[in-house]
Amino acid sequence: MSWEVDRRPSEEMTRLLIHVEGQTEETFVNEILQSHLLSYGYLKVSARLVGNARQRARRGGICPWSSVRDDILKHLKEDAGCRATTMVDYYALPQNGDRAWPSRKEAASLPFAQRAEVVERALLKDVEEQLGDARRFMPFLVMHEFEGLLFSDCAAFATGIGHPGLEKDFQNIRDAFASPEEINDSPITAPSKRVVSLVPNYEKPLMGCLAILEIGLERIRAECPRFKLWLEQLETWLL
């Protein structure tokens, strides 16, 4: 299908802010997604590290939802030409106390296909309650980590990070799941942990984006249903 670039005057075009949790996702947005989405009519596409870095429990760790929500609301209120989405890991979201993300704890007991969607609906509802209108906000959670997307093409993944000999090892991991997005969520078996066990010097921001460049967005779109839906929604949001 061919798409027509939005030709509205620049002052009417929309800025897209993608709230991310770490440097890997930030680099992915600014180096890869940005150029892709600009062709769909956005005036500007950029990543924003969520929340105040001082509030993080660990470097790159996800902030409390209250902090992320306040950041999103601030941008939406201050810039009427801004739309916001998120790209954060479902599995690492805080579940308890004042750091908790809405419905994350409840989602853990649901079937896989429902987990992220339940949390996303809760995030959308919370922003809508605070703002009165959430049409400029689109929550998205990665299942389970950014590295899961890299298993969309194991040969390209291995080549992209300079370890072509690991293609079979990556493919064995991939073949154990229905999709790359289902590679599971524990501190031991999460996608990044599996990669590090094979590549001890794996550098997430650099190697992750080198792998994505080798794999290509279309391959990830074909293998990862949730990512595909999110990308299609971003591509058509201005229509």
C-alpha positions in Angstrom: 0.0 0.0 0.0 1.3 3.5 -0.9 1.0 6.4 1.5 0.6 10.1 0.7 2.8 12.4 2.7 0.7 15.0 4.6 1.2 18.3 2.8 -0.4 20.7 5.3 1.4 23.9 6.2 4.1 23.4 8.8 2.3 25.4 11.5 -0.6 22.9 11.3 1.6 19.8 11.5 2.1 17.8 14.6 5.1 17.1 16.8 5.3 13.5 18.0 7.0 12.9 21.4 7.9 9.3 22.2 8.5 8.8 25.9 11.1 6.1 26.4 12.7 4.6 29.5 16.4 4.3 28.4 19.2 5.1 26.1 18.5 2.1 23.8 15.0 3.1 23.1 16.0 6.8 22.8 18.6 5.9 20.2 16.1 3.7 18.3 13.6 6.5 18.1 16.0 9.3 17.1 18.1 7.2 14.7 15.5 4.9 13.1 11.9 5.6 13.9 12.3 9.4 13.4 13.1 9.3 9.7 10.5 6.7 9.0 7.6 8.6 10.7 8.5 12.1 9.3 7.4 10.8 5.9 3.9 10.4 7.4 3.3 14.1 8.0 4.9 14.8 11.4 6.7 18.1 11.7 9.1 16.6 14.3 9.6 13.2 16.0 11.8 12.9 19.0 12.4 10.7 22.1 12.0 11.9 25.7 13.5 9.9 28.6 10.6 9.5 31.0 10.6 11.3 34.4 13.3 12.8 36.5 16.5 10.9 36.4 17.0 11.5 40.1 13.8 9.5 40.8 15.1 6.3 39.1 15.9 3.3 41.3 18.7 2.3 38.9 20.3 3.8 35.8 17.9 3.2 32.9 15.2 2.0 35.3 11.6 2.9 34.8 10.2 5.7 36.9 7.0 5.7 38.9 3.9 6.1 36.7 3.0 9.3 38.6 6.3 10.9 37.4 5.9 9.7 33.8 2.3 10.8 33.7 3.2 14.3 35.0 5.8 14.6 32.3 3.3 13.5 29.5 0.6 15.9 30.8 3.1 18.8 31.0 4.0 18.4 27.3 0.4 17.9 26.1 -0.8 20.9 28.1 2.0 23.2 27.0 2.0 22.3 23.3 -1.3 22.0 21.6 0.5 20.7 18.5 2.1 17.8 20.4 1.0 14.2 20.4 2.6 11.7 22.8 3.1 8.0 22.9 5.3 5.6 25.1 7.7 2.9 24.4 8.6 1.2 27.7 9.1 -2.4 28.8 6.0 -4.1 30.3 8.0 -6.6 32.4 10.0 -4.0 34.3 7.1 -1.7 35.2 6.7 -1.2 39.0 3.8 -3.2 40.4 3.5 -2.1 44.0 3.4 1.0 46.2 3.6 4.6 45.0 5.8 3.6 42.1 3.2 1.3 40.6 1.8 1.6 37.1 -1.9 1.3 36.7 -3.2 -2.3 36.4 0.4 -3.7 36.1 0.0 -6.0 39.1 -3.4 -7.3 38.0 -2.1 -7.9 34.5 0.5 -10.4 35.6 -2.2 -13.0 36.2 -3.9 -12.5 32.8 -3.2 -14.5 29.6 -0.2 -13.2 27.7 -2.3 -11.6 24.9 -4.2 -9.4 27.4 -1.4 -8.2 29.7 0.0 -5.1 28.0 -3.4 -4.1 26.6 -4.9 -4.0 30.1 -2.1 -1.7 31.3 -2.3 0.5 28.2 -6.1 1.0 28.7 -5.4 2.0 32.4 -2.8 4.5 31.4 -5.1 6.0 28.8 -7.9 6.3 31.3 -5.6 8.0 33.9 -4.4 10.6 31.4 -7.9 11.2 30.2 -9.1 11.8 33.8 -6.3 14.3 34.3 -6.5 16.0 31.0 -10.2 15.6 30.1 -9.3 14.4 26.6 -6.7 11.8 25.8 -7.0 11.8 22.0 -3.4 13.1 21.7 -2.0 10.3 23.9 -1.3 6.7 22.7 0.3 4.4 25.3 2.4 1.5 24.0 4.3 -1.2 26.0 7.0 -3.4 24.5 6.6 -7.1 25.4 8.9 -7.8 27.1 12.0 -5.8 26.2 13.4 -3.9 23.3 15.8 -6.8 22.7 12.9 -9.1 22.0 12.3 -7.2 18.8 15.8 -8.1 17.6 14.8 -11.8 17.4 12.6 -11.0 14.4 15.5 -12.0 12.1 18.1 -14.0 13.9 20.6 -14.0 11.0 20.4 -10.2 10.6 20.6 -9.8 14.4 23.8 -11.9 14.7 25.3 -10.1 11.7 24.3 -6.6 12.9 26.2 -7.0 16.2 29.2 -8.6 14.6 28.7 -12.2 15.8 27.3 -14.0 12.7 28.2 -17.4 14.4 25.4 -16.8 16.9 22.6 -17.1 14.4 21.7 -20.6 15.4 21.8 -19.8 19.1 19.5 -16.8 18.6 17.2 -18.9 16.4 16.9 -21.6 19.1 15.7 -19.0 21.5 13.3 -17.5 18.9 11.9 -20.9 18.0 10.8 -21.6 21.6 8.1 -18.8 21.3 5.2 -18.0 19.1 6.6 -14.5 18.4 9.7 -12.5 19.5 7.4 -10.4 21.7 6.7 -13.5 23.9 10.3 -14.2 24.9 9.6 -14.2 28.6 9.9 -11.8 31.4 12.1 -12.7 34.3 15.4 -11.3 35.6 17.1 -14.4 34.2 15.2 -15.2 31.0 14.3 -11.7 29.7 15.5 -11.1 26.1 18.5 -8.9 27.1 19.6 -11.4 29.7 19.6 -14.2 27.0 21.6 -12.0 24.7 24.2 -11.0 27.4 24.7 -14.7 28.2 25.8 -15.2 24.6 27.5 -11.8 24.1 29.0 -10.7 27.5 30.2 -7.4 26.0 26.8 -6.6 24.5 26.3 -2.8 24.5 22.6 -2.2 24.3 22.2 1.3 22.7 25.0 0.7 20.1 24.5 -2.9 19.2 20.7 -2.8 19.5 20.5 -0.1 16.9 23.1 -1.7 14.6 21.0 -4.9 14.7 17.8 -3.0 14.0 19.4 -1.3 11.0 20.4 -4.8 9.7 17.0 -6.3 10.4 14.8 -3.4 9.2 11.5 -2.2 10.5 9.5 -4.2 8.0 10.9 -7.5 9.3 10.0 -6.5 12.8 6.6 -5.4 11.7 6.0 -8.8 10.2 7.1 -10.8 13.2 5.8 -8.7 16.1 2.0 -8.1 16.1 1.9 -5.5 18.9 4.8 -3.5 17.5 3.1 -3.7 14.0 -0.2 -2.3 15.4 1.6 0.5 17.2 3.6 1.5 14.2 0.5 1.4 11.9 -1.4 3.6 14.4 1.5 6.1 14.4 1.6 6.1 10.6 -2.1 6.8 10.3 -2.6 9.1 13.4 -2.7 12.3 11.3 -5.1 11.0 8.7 
